[in-house]
Amino acid sequence: MASMDDVSCKREILKRCPPGRYGRDVALYNLALALQQRSKKERKIDDLNESITLYRDALELRPVENEQCHRSLSLSNLAHCLECRYRELGAVDDLEEAIALGREALELRPRGHPRRDVPLFQVGVFLKLRFEKQVEVRDLEEAIPLLRAALELRPLGHQRRSKSLRELILCLSSKYESQGLVADLDELVTLRRAELELYPRGHSDHVVSLHNLACGLRRRYAKTAAISDLEESIELHRAALELRVPGHRDRSSTLDELTLCLSTRYDKLGKVADLEGAIEFGRAALKLLTQGHPSHGESLHKLASNLRKRFLKQAAIQDLEEAIELLHAACKLRPIGHPDRSSSLYELAFCLSRRHDKYMVVEDLEAAVTLGREALKLCPQGHPNRASFLHNLAQCLADRFRRQPIAADLDEAIALEQEALDVLVCGDPSYDTSLRCLMDCVQMKIK
């Protein structure tokens, strides 16, 4: 093979450059590079280990930088090999050494150096890897400005611009998950736009870039409530869906995102067409996310939630019946300990209480109370949904009191609504609802 011939050729050259001979550092470097390239192609750890040894030997013979950048090249390539071995074997010492070597290479390539982008990028990536291992935010804080600087040196048209965008996006995503700063989310959207610019229609990565930008805009809407972000997200997801035709492996994820976006826009603007679209896309997603798929439970829950919304709008009992059936299935897939169990329990309790309002079947109300209690236990102080869970359980207990006047139920309902009011902010529509229901309960107690 060509790679074998290249390695053999470089070995012969090295044999003709014994220790002390001029040019030995070049021969060591070239053989190390050939082994590095073969290791990348054939994934042989022995080649990588030998390459590291040879780069170390070459580096000893290159104590200072020259016009050909020999020392910084050796530092960068040795650091890269150590990074590869870390990814393969997980030895933290390799990563620590890679960081140290990368920092030295960066010092040798000051501002204005034509290849400064390489060590900037390398050290940024190495620090990101250490963050993933040790979860020290300071590594991210250092990596991000380095990767930003590398990106500035890799303008549109640079062959490595996409790599810089990808790594900076990964770092900012991790930082946002850790700190939740809108500024990071804004920058992520900007970078996703830049990424999409690299992948026009027809490029193999175009649809992935559409999807990623759409998701970023939807996440920013959730944070800032800027409707323009949600509108653009829906538009981009529709474009992605056209390219992810039936049979495409990622069609379900686009259907799922469209379901979420349209449902969210319905919550904001109240347009029934959005809710109908969310249900349509939710059904299509569920057909693809069949039993056994890790997202099957989430898909069941989303469709049920949208059917419940349509029931509240149109009072079609078949929507409520289907929602209850789907939520029973979702709860089975979200057993005790599942992070999303509380939301499915809450939805199911709400739907059962609404069916009780329709048919007055006591078993539905009893089940709603039981499920509401369990959901509330999974929703501790500080949970963003706690006020809703408190209110829903309070209403179930108040309904049970109306049916069978047991004072304990009414007292508990009053206490739950009072706690909900403590959590909510005056002026919030939910605050007004809980206040009104609390007053109703107090009136029942007086009577």
C-alpha positions as a Markdown table, in Angstrom:
| # | Residue | x | y | z |
|---|---|---|---|---|
| 1 | Met | 0.0 | 0.0 | 0.0 |
| 2 | Ala | 1.1 | 3.6 | -0.6 |
| 3 | Ser | 1.1 | 4.3 | 3.1 |
| 4 | Met | 3.4 | 1.4 | 3.8 |
| 5 | Asp | 5.8 | 2.5 | 1.1 |
| 6 | Asp | 5.8 | 6.0 | 2.5 |
| 7 | Val | 6.7 | 4.8 | 6.0 |
| 8 | Ser | 9.3 | 2.4 | 4.7 |
| 9 | Cys | 10.8 | 5.1 | 2.6 |
| 10 | Lys | 11.0 | 7.5 | 5.5 |
| 11 | Arg | 12.6 | 4.8 | 7.6 |
| 12 | Glu | 15.3 | 4.4 | 5.1 |
| 13 | Ile | 16.0 | 8.1 | 5.0 |
| 14 | Leu | 16.2 | 8.1 | 8.8 |
| 15 | Lys | 18.8 | 5.3 | 8.8 |
| 16 | Arg | 21.0 | 7.5 | 6.6 |
| 17 | Cys | 20.8 | 10.2 | 9.2 |
| 18 | Pro | 22.3 | 8.8 | 12.4 |
| 19 | Pro | 22.6 | 10.9 | 15.6 |
| 20 | Gly | 24.7 | 13.9 | 15.1 |
| 21 | Arg | 24.1 | 14.1 | 11.3 |
| 22 | Tyr | 22.6 | 17.3 | 9.9 |
| 23 | Gly | 19.0 | 16.9 | 8.9 |
| 24 | Arg | 18.2 | 14.2 | 11.4 |
| 25 | Asp | 15.5 | 16.3 | 13.0 |
| 26 | Val | 13.8 | 16.5 | 9.5 |
| 27 | Ala | 14.1 | 12.8 | 9.0 |
| 28 | Leu | 12.6 | 12.1 | 12.4 |
| 29 | Tyr | 9.8 | 14.5 | 11.8 |
| 30 | Asn | 8.9 | 13.1 | 8.4 |
| 31 | Leu | 8.8 | 9.5 | 9.6 |
| 32 | Ala | 6.7 | 10.6 | 12.6 |
| 33 | Leu | 4.3 | 12.4 | 10.1 |
| 34 | Ala | 4.1 | 9.3 | 7.9 |
| 35 | Leu | 3.2 | 7.1 | 10.9 |
| 36 | Gln | 0.7 | 9.6 | 12.1 |
| 37 | Gln | -1.0 | 9.6 | 8.8 |
| 38 | Arg | -1.1 | 5.8 | 8.6 |
| 39 | Ser | -2.4 | 5.7 | 12.2 |
| 40 | Lys | -5.2 | 8.0 | 11.2 |
| 41 | Lys | -6.1 | 5.8 | 8.2 |
| 42 | Glu | -5.6 | 2.3 | 9.7 |
| 43 | Arg | -6.2 | 3.2 | 13.4 |
| 44 | Lys | -3.1 | 1.3 | 14.6 |
| 45 | Ile | -2.1 | 2.4 | 18.1 |
| 46 | Asp | 1.5 | 1.2 | 17.6 |
| 47 | Asp | 1.9 | 3.6 | 14.8 |
| 48 | Leu | 0.6 | 6.4 | 16.9 |
| 49 | Asn | 2.9 | 5.5 | 19.8 |
| 50 | Glu | 5.9 | 5.4 | 17.6 |
| 51 | Ser | 4.9 | 8.7 | 16.0 |
| 52 | Ile | 4.8 | 10.3 | 19.4 |
| 53 | Thr | 8.3 | 9.0 | 20.3 |
| 54 | Leu | 9.7 | 10.3 | 17.0 |
| 55 | Tyr | 8.1 | 13.7 | 17.4 |
| 56 | Arg | 9.7 | 13.9 | 20.9 |
| 57 | Asp | 13.1 | 13.1 | 19.5 |
| 58 | Ala | 12.7 | 15.6 | 16.7 |
| 59 | Leu | 11.6 | 18.3 | 19.2 |
| 60 | Glu | 14.8 | 17.8 | 21.2 |
| 61 | Leu | 16.8 | 18.6 | 18.1 |
| 62 | Arg | 14.7 | 21.8 | 17.6 |
| 63 | Pro | 15.3 | 23.8 | 20.7 |
| 64 | Val | 14.4 | 27.2 | 19.1 |
| 65 | Glu | 12.1 | 28.4 | 16.5 |
| 66 | Asn | 13.4 | 29.0 | 13.0 |
| 67 | Glu | 12.1 | 30.6 | 9.8 |
| 68 | Gln | 10.5 | 27.3 | 8.8 |
| 69 | Cys | 8.6 | 27.1 | 12.1 |
| 70 | His | 10.2 | 23.7 | 12.8 |
| 71 | Arg | 9.8 | 23.8 | 16.6 |
| 72 | Ser | 6.2 | 25.0 | 16.5 |
| 73 | Leu | 5.3 | 22.4 | 13.9 |
| 74 | Ser | 6.8 | 19.7 | 16.0 |
| 75 | Leu | 5.0 | 21.0 | 19.1 |
| 76 | Ser | 1.6 | 21.1 | 17.2 |
| 77 | Asn | 1.9 | 17.7 | 15.7 |
| 78 | Leu | 3.1 | 16.0 | 18.9 |
| 79 | Ala | 0.2 | 17.7 | 20.7 |
| 80 | His | -2.2 | 16.4 | 18.1 |
| 81 | Cys | -0.9 | 12.9 | 18.4 |
| 82 | Leu | -1.3 | 13.0 | 22.2 |
| 83 | Glu | -4.8 | 14.3 | 21.7 |
| 84 | Cys | -5.5 | 11.3 | 19.4 |
| 85 | Arg | -4.1 | 8.9 | 21.9 |
| 86 | Tyr | -6.1 | 10.5 | 24.7 |
| 87 | Arg | -9.3 | 10.0 | 22.6 |
| 88 | Glu | -8.4 | 6.4 | 22.1 |
| 89 | Leu | -7.1 | 5.4 | 25.5 |
| 90 | Gly | -8.4 | 8.2 | 27.9 |
| 91 | Ala | -5.0 | 8.8 | 29.6 |
| 92 | Val | -5.4 | 12.3 | 31.2 |
| 93 | Asp | -1.6 | 12.8 | 31.2 |
| 94 | Asp | -1.6 | 12.8 | 27.4 |
| 95 | Leu | -4.2 | 15.5 | 27.4 |
| 96 | Glu | -2.3 | 17.6 | 30.0 |
| 97 | Glu | 0.9 | 17.3 | 27.9 |
| 98 | Ala | -1.0 | 18.2 | 24.8 |
| 99 | Ile | -2.3 | 21.4 | 26.5 |
| 100 | Ala | 1.2 | 22.4 | 27.6 |
| 101 | Leu | 2.7 | 21.7 | 24.2 |
| 102 | Gly | -0.1 | 23.7 | 22.5 |
| 103 | Arg | 0.4 | 26.7 | 24.8 |
| 104 | Glu | 4.1 | 26.7 | 23.9 |
| 105 | Ala | 3.3 | 26.5 | 20.2 |
| 106 | Leu | 1.0 | 29.4 | 20.6 |
| 107 | Glu | 3.7 | 31.5 | 22.2 |
| 108 | Leu | 5.9 | 30.8 | 19.2 |
| 109 | Arg | 3.3 | 32.1 | 16.9 |
| 110 | Pro | 2.4 | 35.6 | 18.1 |
| 111 | Arg | -0.3 | 37.9 | 16.6 |
| 112 | Gly | 0.4 | 38.4 | 12.9 |
| 113 | His | 1.9 | 35.0 | 12.4 |
| 114 | Pro | 0.4 | 33.4 | 9.3 |
| 115 | Arg | -0.3 | 30.1 | 11.1 |
| 116 | Arg | -1.4 | 31.3 | 14.5 |
| 117 | Asp | -4.9 | 29.9 | 13.9 |
| 118 | Val | -3.6 | 26.3 | 14.4 |
| 119 | Pro | -2.3 | 26.5 | 18.0 |
| 120 | Leu | -5.3 | 28.8 | 18.9 |
| 121 | Phe | -7.7 | 26.1 | 17.6 |
| 122 | Gln | -5.7 | 23.2 | 19.1 |
| 123 | Val | -5.5 | 24.7 | 22.6 |
| 124 | Gly | -9.2 | 25.6 | 22.5 |
| 125 | Val | -10.1 | 22.0 | 21.6 |
| 126 | Phe | -7.8 | 20.5 | 24.2 |
| 127 | Leu | -9.3 | 22.7 | 26.9 |
| 128 | Lys | -12.8 | 21.7 | 25.7 |
| 129 | Leu | -11.8 | 18.0 | 26.1 |
| 130 | Arg | -10.5 | 18.6 | 29.6 |
| 131 | Phe | -13.8 | 20.3 | 30.4 |
| 132 | Glu | -15.7 | 17.3 | 29.2 |
| 133 | Lys | -13.5 | 15.1 | 31.5 |
| 134 | Gln | -13.3 | 17.3 | 34.6 |
| 135 | Val | -16.3 | 19.7 | 34.2 |
| 136 | Glu | -14.2 | 22.8 | 35.2 |
| 137 | Val | -16.0 | 25.8 | 33.8 |
| 138 | Arg | -12.7 | 27.8 | 33.7 |
| 139 | Asp | -11.5 | 25.5 | 30.9 |
| 140 | Leu | -14.5 | 26.5 | 28.8 |
| 141 | Glu | -14.0 | 30.2 | 29.7 |
| 142 | Glu | -10.4 | 29.9 | 28.4 |
| 143 | Ala | -11.3 | 27.8 | 25.4 |
| 144 | Ile | -14.0 | 30.1 | 24.0 |
| 145 | Pro | -11.9 | 33.2 | 23.4 |
| 146 | Leu | -9.2 | 31.0 | 21.8 |
| 147 | Leu | -11.6 | 29.4 | 19.4 |
| 148 | Arg | -13.1 | 32.8 | 18.6 |
| 149 | Ala | -9.7 | 34.1 | 17.8 |
| 150 | Ala | -9.0 | 31.1 | 15.6 |
| 151 | Leu | -12.3 | 31.6 | 13.8 |
| 152 | Glu | -11.4 | 35.3 | 13.0 |
| 153 | Leu | -8.3 | 34.0 | 11.3 |
| 154 | Arg | -10.4 | 31.5 | 9.3 |
| 155 | Pro | -12.7 | 33.7 | 7.3 |
| 156 | Leu | -15.3 | 32.6 | 4.8 |
| 157 | Gly | -13.5 | 30.4 | 2.2 |
| 158 | His | -10.9 | 29.1 | 4.6 |
| 159 | Gln | -10.8 | 25.3 | 4.4 |
| 160 | Arg | -10.8 | 24.9 | 8.2 |
| 161 | Arg | -13.6 | 27.4 | 9.0 |
| 162 | Ser | -16.2 | 24.7 | 9.5 |
| 163 | Lys | -14.1 | 23.0 | 12.1 |
| 164 | Ser | -13.6 | 26.2 | 14.0 |
| 165 | Leu | -17.4 | 26.9 | 13.9 |
| 166 | Arg | -18.2 | 23.4 | 15.1 |
| 167 | Glu | -15.9 | 23.5 | 18.1 |
| 168 | Leu | -16.9 | 27.0 | 19.1 |
| 169 | Ile | -20.5 | 26.0 | 18.9 |
| 170 | Leu | -19.9 | 22.9 | 21.1 |
| 171 | Cys | -18.1 | 25.0 | 23.7 |
| 172 | Leu | -20.8 | 27.7 | 23.8 |
| 173 | Ser | -23.5 | 25.1 | 24.0 |
| 174 | Ser | -21.8 | 23.6 | 27.0 |
| 175 | Lys | -21.4 | 27.0 | 28.6 |
| 176 | Tyr | -25.1 | 27.8 | 28.0 |
| 177 | Glu | -26.2 | 24.5 | 29.5 |
| 178 | Ser | -24.0 | 25.3 | 32.6 |
| 179 | Gln | -24.9 | 29.0 | 33.0 |
| 180 | Gly | -28.0 | 29.8 | 30.9 |
| 181 | Leu | -26.8 | 33.2 | 29.6 |
| 182 | Val | -28.8 | 34.7 | 26.8 |
| 183 | Ala | -25.6 | 36.2 | 25.4 |
| 184 | Asp | -24.3 | 32.7 | 24.7 |
| 185 | Leu | -27.5 | 31.8 | 23.1 |
| 186 | Asp | -27.3 | 34.9 | 20.8 |
| 187 | Glu | -23.8 | 34.0 | 19.8 |
| 188 | Leu | -24.8 | 30.4 | 19.1 |
| 189 | Val | -27.6 | 31.6 | 16.7 |
| 190 | Thr | -25.0 | 33.8 | 14.9 |
| 191 | Leu | -22.6 | 30.9 | 14.6 |
| 192 | Arg | -25.3 | 28.6 | 13.3 |
| 193 | Arg | -26.2 | 31.2 | 10.7 |
| 194 | Ala | -22.5 | 31.3 | 9.7 |
| 195 | Glu | -22.4 | 27.5 | 9.5 |
| 196 | Leu | -25.5 | 27.4 | 7.3 |
| 197 | Glu | -23.7 | 29.9 | 5.0 |
| 198 | Leu | -21.0 | 27.3 | 4.4 |
| 199 | Tyr | -23.6 | 24.6 | 3.4 |
| 200 | Pro | -25.9 | 25.9 | 0.7 |
| 201 | Arg | -28.8 | 23.9 | -0.7 |
| 202 | Gly | -27.4 | 20.7 | -2.3 |
| 203 | His | -24.6 | 20.3 | 0.2 |
| 204 | Ser | -24.7 | 17.1 | 2.3 |
| 205 | Asp | -24.7 | 19.1 | 5.5 |
| 206 | His | -27.3 | 21.7 | 4.4 |
| 207 | Val | -30.3 | 20.0 | 6.1 |
| 208 | Val | -28.4 | 19.4 | 9.4 |
| 209 | Ser | -27.5 | 23.1 | 9.5 |
| 210 | Leu | -31.1 | 24.1 | 8.8 |
| 211 | His | -32.2 | 21.8 | 11.7 |
| 212 | Asn | -29.5 | 23.1 | 14.1 |
| 213 | Leu | -30.3 | 26.8 | 13.4 |
| 214 | Ala | -34.0 | 26.1 | 13.8 |
| 215 | Cys | -33.4 | 24.4 | 17.1 |
| 216 | Gly | -31.2 | 27.3 | 18.3 |
| 217 | Leu | -33.9 | 29.8 | 17.4 |
| 218 | Arg | -36.6 | 27.8 | 19.2 |
| 219 | Arg | -34.4 | 27.6 | 22.3 |
| 220 | Arg | -33.8 | 31.4 | 22.2 |
| 221 | Tyr | -37.5 | 31.9 | 21.9 |
| 222 | Ala | -38.1 | 29.9 | 25.1 |
| 223 | Lys | -35.7 | 32.2 | 26.8 |
| 224 | Thr | -36.6 | 35.6 | 25.4 |
| 225 | Ala | -40.2 | 35.1 | 24.0 |
| 226 | Ala | -39.2 | 36.9 | 20.7 |
| 227 | Ile | -41.9 | 35.6 | 18.4 |
| 228 | Ser | -39.7 | 36.3 | 15.3 |
| 229 | Asp | -37.4 | 33.5 | 16.5 |
| 230 | Leu | -40.2 | 31.1 | 16.7 |
| 231 | Glu | -41.6 | 32.1 | 13.3 |
| 232 | Glu | -38.1 | 31.6 | 11.7 |
| 233 | Ser | -37.6 | 28.3 | 13.5 |
| 234 | Ile | -40.9 | 27.0 | 12.0 |
| 235 | Glu | -39.9 | 28.2 | 8.5 |
| 236 | Leu | -36.5 | 26.5 | 8.7 |
| 237 | His | -38.0 | 23.2 | 10.1 |
| 238 | Arg | -40.5 | 23.2 | 7.2 |
| 239 | Ala | -37.6 | 23.6 | 4.8 |
| 240 | Ala | -35.7 | 20.8 | 6.5 |
| 241 | Leu | -38.7 | 18.5 | 6.4 |
| 242 | Glu | -38.9 | 18.9 | 2.6 |
| 243 | Leu | -35.4 | 17.6 | 2.4 |
| 244 | Arg | -35.9 | 14.8 | 4.9 |
| 245 | Val | -38.4 | 12.9 | 2.8 |
| 246 | Pro | -40.3 | 9.8 | 4.0 |
| 247 | Gly | -37.6 | 7.2 | 4.7 |
| 248 | His | -34.9 | 9.7 | 5.8 |
| 249 | Arg | -33.4 | 8.5 | 9.0 |
| 250 | Asp | -33.7 | 12.0 | 10.7 |
| 251 | Arg | -37.2 | 12.8 | 9.5 |
| 252 | Ser | -38.7 | 12.0 | 12.9 |
| 253 | Ser | -36.5 | 14.6 | 14.7 |
| 254 | Thr | -37.7 | 17.4 | 12.3 |
| 255 | Leu | -41.3 | 16.3 | 12.8 |
| 256 | Asp | -40.8 | 16.3 | 16.5 |
| 257 | Glu | -39.3 | 19.8 | 16.5 |
| 258 | Leu | -42.1 | 21.1 | 14.2 |
| 259 | Thr | -44.7 | 19.7 | 16.6 |
| 260 | Leu | -43.1 | 21.5 | 19.5 |
| 261 | Cys | -42.7 | 24.8 | 17.7 |
| 262 | Leu | -46.3 | 24.8 | 16.3 |
| 263 | Ser | -47.7 | 23.9 | 19.7 |
| 264 | Thr | -45.7 | 26.7 | 21.3 |
| 265 | Arg | -46.9 | 29.2 | 18.8 |
| 266 | Tyr | -50.5 | 28.0 | 19.5 |
| 267 | Asp | -49.9 | 28.7 | 23.2 |
| 268 | Lys | -48.7 | 32.2 | 22.3 |
| 269 | Leu | -51.1 | 33.2 | 19.5 |
| 270 | Gly | -54.0 | 30.8 | 19.9 |
| 271 | Lys | -54.3 | 30.0 | 16.2 |
| 272 | Val | -56.1 | 26.7 | 15.8 |
| 273 | Ala | -54.2 | 25.9 | 12.5 |
| 274 | Asp | -51.0 | 25.7 | 14.5 |
| 275 | Leu | -52.6 | 23.2 | 16.9 |
| 276 | Glu | -53.9 | 21.1 | 14.0 |
| 277 | Gly | -50.5 | 21.2 | 12.5 |
| 278 | Ala | -48.8 | 20.1 | 15.8 |
| 279 | Ile | -51.2 | 17.2 | 16.1 |
| 280 | Glu | -50.7 | 16.2 | 12.4 |
| 281 | Phe | -46.9 | 16.3 | 12.7 |
| 282 | Gly | -47.0 | 14.6 | 16.2 |
| 283 | Arg | -48.9 | 11.7 | 14.8 |
| 284 | Ala | -46.4 | 11.4 | 11.9 |
| 285 | Ala | -43.5 | 11.5 | 14.4 |
| 286 | Leu | -45.1 | 8.8 | 16.6 |
| 287 | Lys | -45.4 | 6.5 | 13.6 |
| 288 | Leu | -41.7 | 6.7 | 13.1 |
| 289 | Leu | -40.8 | 6.6 | 16.8 |
| 290 | Thr | -42.3 | 3.2 | 17.4 |
| 291 | Gln | -42.3 | 1.1 | 20.6 |
| 292 | Gly | -38.8 | 0.5 | 21.8 |
| 293 | His | -37.4 | 3.8 | 20.4 |
| 294 | Pro | -35.9 | 6.0 | 23.2 |
| 295 | Ser | -38.1 | 8.9 | 22.2 |
| 296 | His | -41.3 | 6.9 | 22.0 |
| 297 | Gly | -42.5 | 8.0 | 25.4 |
| 298 | Glu | -41.8 | 11.7 | 24.7 |
| 299 | Ser | -43.7 | 11.5 | 21.4 |
| 300 | Leu | -46.7 | 9.9 | 23.2 |
| 301 | His | -46.7 | 12.7 | 25.7 |
| 302 | Lys | -46.4 | 15.5 | 23.2 |
| 303 | Leu | -49.3 | 14.2 | 21.1 |
| 304 | Ala | -51.4 | 13.7 | 24.2 |
| 305 | Ser | -50.7 | 17.2 | 25.4 |
| 306 | Asn | -51.8 | 18.7 | 22.1 |
| 307 | Leu | -54.9 | 16.6 | 22.0 |
| 308 | Arg | -55.7 | 17.8 | 25.4 |
| 309 | Lys | -55.3 | 21.4 | 24.2 |
| 310 | Arg | -57.7 | 20.8 | 21.3 |
| 311 | Phe | -60.2 | 19.2 | 23.7 |
| 312 | Leu | -60.1 | 22.4 | 25.8 |
| 313 | Lys | -60.7 | 24.4 | 22.6 |
| 314 | Gln | -63.3 | 22.3 | 20.9 |
| 315 | Ala | -64.7 | 20.0 | 23.6 |
| 316 | Ala | -64.4 | 16.9 | 21.4 |
| 317 | Ile | -64.5 | 14.0 | 23.8 |
| 318 | Gln | -62.6 | 11.7 | 21.5 |
| 319 | Asp | -59.5 | 14.0 | 21.8 |
| 320 | Leu | -59.6 | 13.6 | 25.6 |
| 321 | Glu | -60.1 | 9.8 | 25.4 |
| 322 | Glu | -57.2 | 9.5 | 23.1 |
| 323 | Ala | -55.0 | 11.7 | 25.2 |
| 324 | Ile | -55.7 | 9.6 | 28.3 |
| 325 | Glu | -54.8 | 6.4 | 26.4 |
| 326 | Leu | -51.6 | 7.9 | 25.2 |
| 327 | Leu | -50.6 | 9.2 | 28.6 |
| 328 | His | -51.2 | 5.9 | 30.3 |
| 329 | Ala | -48.8 | 4.4 | 27.7 |
| 330 | Ala | -46.3 | 7.3 | 28.3 |
| 331 | Cys | -46.4 | 6.7 | 32.1 |
| 332 | Lys | -45.5 | 3.1 | 31.6 |
| 333 | Leu | -42.4 | 4.2 | 29.7 |
| 334 | Arg | -41.6 | 6.8 | 32.3 |
| 335 | Pro | -41.3 | 4.7 | 35.5 |
| 336 | Ile | -40.3 | 5.9 | 38.9 |
| 337 | Gly | -36.9 | 7.7 | 38.6 |
| 338 | His | -37.5 | 8.9 | 35.0 |
| 339 | Pro | -36.9 | 12.7 | 34.8 |
| 340 | Asp | -40.1 | 13.3 | 32.8 |
| 341 | Arg | -42.4 | 11.2 | 34.8 |
| 342 | Ser | -43.9 | 14.1 | 36.7 |
| 343 | Ser | -45.0 | 15.9 | 33.5 |
| 344 | Ser | -46.9 | 12.8 | 32.2 |
| 345 | Leu | -48.5 | 12.2 | 35.6 |
| 346 | Tyr | -49.6 | 15.8 | 35.7 |
| 347 | Glu | -51.1 | 15.7 | 32.2 |
| 348 | Leu | -52.9 | 12.4 | 33.0 |
| 349 | Ala | -54.3 | 13.7 | 36.2 |
| 350 | Phe | -55.6 | 16.8 | 34.4 |
| 351 | Cys | -57.2 | 14.8 | 31.7 |
| 352 | Leu | -58.9 | 12.4 | 34.1 |
| 353 | Ser | -60.3 | 15.3 | 36.1 |
| 354 | Arg | -61.7 | 16.8 | 32.9 |
| 355 | Arg | -63.3 | 13.5 | 32.0 |
| 356 | His | -64.8 | 13.4 | 35.5 |
| 357 | Asp | -66.3 | 16.8 | 34.8 |
| 358 | Lys | -67.9 | 15.3 | 31.7 |
| 359 | Tyr | -69.1 | 11.9 | 33.0 |
| 360 | Met | -68.9 | 12.3 | 36.8 |
| 361 | Val | -67.2 | 8.9 | 37.1 |
| 362 | Val | -65.7 | 8.9 | 40.6 |
| 363 | Glu | -62.9 | 6.5 | 39.7 |
| 364 | Asp | -61.5 | 9.2 | 37.3 |
| 365 | Leu | -61.4 | 11.8 | 40.1 |
| 366 | Glu | -59.8 | 9.4 | 42.6 |
| 367 | Ala | -57.2 | 8.5 | 40.0 |
| 368 | Ala | -56.6 | 12.2 | 39.3 |
| 369 | Val | -56.0 | 12.9 | 43.0 |
| 370 | Thr | -53.6 | 10.0 | 43.3 |
| 371 | Leu | -51.6 | 10.9 | 40.2 |
| 372 | Gly | -51.6 | 14.6 | 41.2 |
| 373 | Arg | -50.1 | 13.7 | 44.6 |
| 374 | Glu | -47.4 | 11.6 | 43.0 |
| 375 | Ala | -46.6 | 14.3 | 40.4 |
| 376 | Leu | -46.3 | 17.0 | 43.2 |
| 377 | Lys | -43.9 | 14.8 | 45.2 |
| 378 | Leu | -41.7 | 14.8 | 42.1 |
| 379 | Cys | -41.9 | 18.6 | 41.8 |
| 380 | Pro | -39.9 | 20.0 | 44.7 |
| 381 | Gln | -39.6 | 23.6 | 45.9 |
| 382 | Gly | -38.1 | 25.7 | 43.2 |
| 383 | His | -39.4 | 23.6 | 40.3 |
| 384 | Pro | -40.7 | 25.8 | 37.5 |
| 385 | Asn | -43.9 | 23.7 | 37.2 |
| 386 | Arg | -44.7 | 23.4 | 40.9 |
| 387 | Ala | -47.4 | 26.1 | 40.9 |
| 388 | Ser | -49.3 | 24.3 | 38.2 |
| 389 | Phe | -49.1 | 21.0 | 40.0 |
| 390 | Leu | -50.3 | 22.6 | 43.2 |
| 391 | His | -53.2 | 24.2 | 41.5 |
| 392 | Asn | -54.3 | 21.1 | 39.6 |
| 393 | Leu | -54.2 | 18.9 | 42.8 |
| 394 | Ala | -56.1 | 21.6 | 44.7 |
| 395 | Gln | -58.8 | 21.6 | 42.1 |
| 396 | Cys | -59.1 | 17.8 | 42.2 |
| 397 | Leu | -59.5 | 17.9 | 45.9 |
| 398 | Ala | -62.0 | 20.7 | 45.7 |
| 399 | Asp | -64.0 | 18.7 | 43.2 |
| 400 | Arg | -63.9 | 15.7 | 45.5 |
| 401 | Phe | -65.1 | 17.9 | 48.4 |
| 402 | Arg | -68.1 | 19.0 | 46.3 |
| 403 | Arg | -68.9 | 15.4 | 45.7 |
| 404 | Gln | -68.3 | 14.2 | 49.2 |
| 405 | Pro | -67.8 | 17.0 | 51.7 |
| 406 | Ile | -64.8 | 15.8 | 53.7 |
| 407 | Ala | -63.2 | 18.8 | 55.5 |
| 408 | Ala | -59.7 | 17.5 | 55.1 |
| 409 | Asp | -60.0 | 17.7 | 51.3 |
| 410 | Leu | -61.1 | 21.3 | 51.3 |
| 411 | Asp | -58.4 | 22.3 | 53.9 |
| 412 | Glu | -55.7 | 20.7 | 51.8 |
| 413 | Ala | -57.1 | 22.4 | 48.6 |
| 414 | Ile | -56.9 | 25.8 | 50.4 |
| 415 | Ala | -53.3 | 25.2 | 51.6 |
| 416 | Leu | -52.2 | 24.1 | 48.1 |
| 417 | Glu | -53.7 | 27.2 | 46.4 |
| 418 | Gln | -52.1 | 29.4 | 49.0 |
| 419 | Glu | -48.7 | 27.8 | 48.3 |
| 420 | Ala | -49.3 | 28.2 | 44.6 |
| 421 | Leu | -49.9 | 31.9 | 45.1 |
| 422 | Asp | -46.7 | 32.2 | 47.1 |
| 423 | Val | -44.8 | 30.8 | 44.1 |
| 424 | Leu | -46.6 | 32.9 | 41.4 |
| 425 | Val | -46.2 | 36.6 | 40.7 |
| 426 | Cys | -49.1 | 38.9 | 41.0 |
| 427 | Gly | -50.4 | 39.8 | 37.5 |
| 428 | Asp | -49.5 | 36.4 | 36.1 |
| 429 | Pro | -52.7 | 34.9 | 34.6 |
| 430 | Ser | -52.0 | 31.7 | 36.7 |
| 431 | Tyr | -51.9 | 33.9 | 39.8 |
| 432 | Asp | -55.4 | 35.3 | 39.1 |
| 433 | Thr | -56.7 | 31.7 | 38.4 |
| 434 | Ser | -55.3 | 30.4 | 41.7 |
| 435 | Leu | -56.6 | 33.4 | 43.6 |
| 436 | Arg | -60.1 | 33.0 | 42.2 |
| 437 | Cys | -60.1 | 29.2 | 43.0 |
| 438 | Leu | -58.8 | 29.9 | 46.6 |
| 439 | Met | -61.7 | 32.4 | 47.1 |
| 440 | Asp | -64.1 | 29.7 | 45.9 |
| 441 | Cys | -62.7 | 27.2 | 48.4 |
| 442 | Val | -62.8 | 29.7 | 51.2 |
| 443 | Gln | -66.5 | 30.4 | 50.4 |
| 444 | Met | -67.2 | 26.7 | 50.5 |
| 445 | Lys | -65.6 | 26.5 | 53.9 |
| 446 | Ile | -67.6 | 29.4 | 55.3 |
| 447 | Lys | -70.8 | 27.8 | 54.0 |
